[in-house]
Amino acid sequence: MRYTIITMGLTKTQNYTEEQLQISKMMKVMGHPARVAILQSIIKTEACVCVDLVTEIGLAQSTVSQHLKDLKAAGLIQGTIEGTSMCYCINADNWNMLNEQMNNLFNSANCKNSDCC
């Protein structure tokens, strides 16, 4: 019997700037609608406790906790312990950096003429 090994191409991270890698990581984690809803909730209330998010988002506590962990790992939110609860807020430095970089990217495209292709 003959087997073929298929290898997938690895991302050559050395080809990208740290900024490009960081933006990519943040945008990837924002690609899930539950995480967008969590971010919107945190922004609206300016800080949240995980239990409040469970009620508002309508997902299991363990699911919300995993999404919060992913958002925190990407640097979009930060958390502090208050008693037995974790309070989350937007990581302002990273949020502002992402906002600036995405605005620069979108504004750099000259999309006045939609007949280019």
C-alpha positions in Angstrom: 0.0 0.0 0.0 1.3 3.5 -0.9 0.7 6.6 1.2 1.2 10.1 0.1 2.1 12.7 2.8 0.6 16.1 2.1 2.2 19.0 3.9 0.6 22.3 4.2 2.6 25.5 3.7 3.7 27.2 6.9 3.2 30.9 7.4 6.6 32.5 7.1 6.1 35.0 10.0 9.5 36.5 9.4 8.2 38.0 6.2 5.8 40.2 8.2 6.2 43.1 10.6 5.3 42.7 14.2 2.5 45.2 13.6 1.1 43.1 10.7 1.2 40.0 12.9 -0.5 41.7 15.8 -3.2 43.2 13.6 -3.8 39.9 12.0 -4.1 38.1 15.3 -6.6 40.7 16.5 -8.7 40.6 13.4 -8.7 36.8 13.4 -10.1 36.7 16.9 -12.8 39.2 16.0 -14.0 36.8 13.2 -16.5 35.1 15.5 -19.9 36.8 16.0 -20.0 35.8 19.8 -16.7 37.7 20.3 -18.0 40.7 18.4 -21.1 40.6 20.7 -18.9 40.4 23.8 -16.8 43.3 22.6 -19.9 45.4 22.0 -21.3 44.5 25.4 -18.0 45.5 27.1 -17.8 48.7 25.2 -21.4 49.6 26.0 -21.0 49.0 29.8 -17.3 50.0 29.9 -16.6 46.9 32.0 -18.3 43.6 32.5 -18.2 40.6 34.8 -18.3 37.2 33.1 -21.7 36.3 34.6 -23.3 39.5 33.2 -22.0 38.5 29.7 -23.4 35.0 30.0 -26.8 36.5 30.6 -26.6 39.1 27.9 -24.9 36.9 25.2 -27.0 33.8 25.9 -24.1 31.3 25.8 -22.8 28.9 28.4 -20.5 30.3 31.0 -17.7 28.1 29.8 -18.1 29.2 26.2 -18.1 32.9 27.2 -15.0 32.3 29.3 -13.2 30.7 26.4 -14.1 33.7 24.1 -12.9 36.1 26.8 -9.7 34.2 27.1 -9.2 34.4 23.3 -10.0 38.1 23.3 -7.6 38.7 26.1 -4.8 36.6 24.5 -5.2 38.8 21.3 -4.8 41.9 23.4 -8.2 43.4 22.7 -9.4 43.2 26.3 -7.8 43.2 29.7 -9.2 41.9 33.0 -8.8 42.5 36.7 -9.9 40.3 39.6 -12.6 41.9 41.8 -13.3 39.5 44.7 -14.4 36.3 43.1 -15.2 37.8 39.8 -13.2 38.9 36.8 -13.9 42.4 35.4 -13.1 43.0 31.8 -12.5 46.2 29.8 -11.2 47.2 26.4 -7.4 47.4 26.2 -7.3 51.0 25.1 -3.8 51.0 23.8 -4.3 48.0 21.5 -7.8 49.0 20.5 -6.6 52.5 19.5 -3.6 51.0 17.6 -5.9 48.6 15.7 -8.4 51.4 14.9 -5.6 53.6 13.6 -4.0 50.9 11.5 -7.3 49.7 10.0 -8.3 53.3 9.2 -4.9 53.8 7.5 -5.4 50.6 5.5 -8.9 51.4 4.4 -8.1 55.0 3.6 -5.0 54.1 1.6 -7.2 52.4 -1.1 -8.3 54.7 -3.9 -11.7 53.3 -4.4 -13.3 56.2 -6.2 -13.4 54.3 -9.5 -15.2 51.0 -9.2 -14.6 50.1 -12.8 -11.0 49.0 -12.2 -11.7 45.3 -12.8 
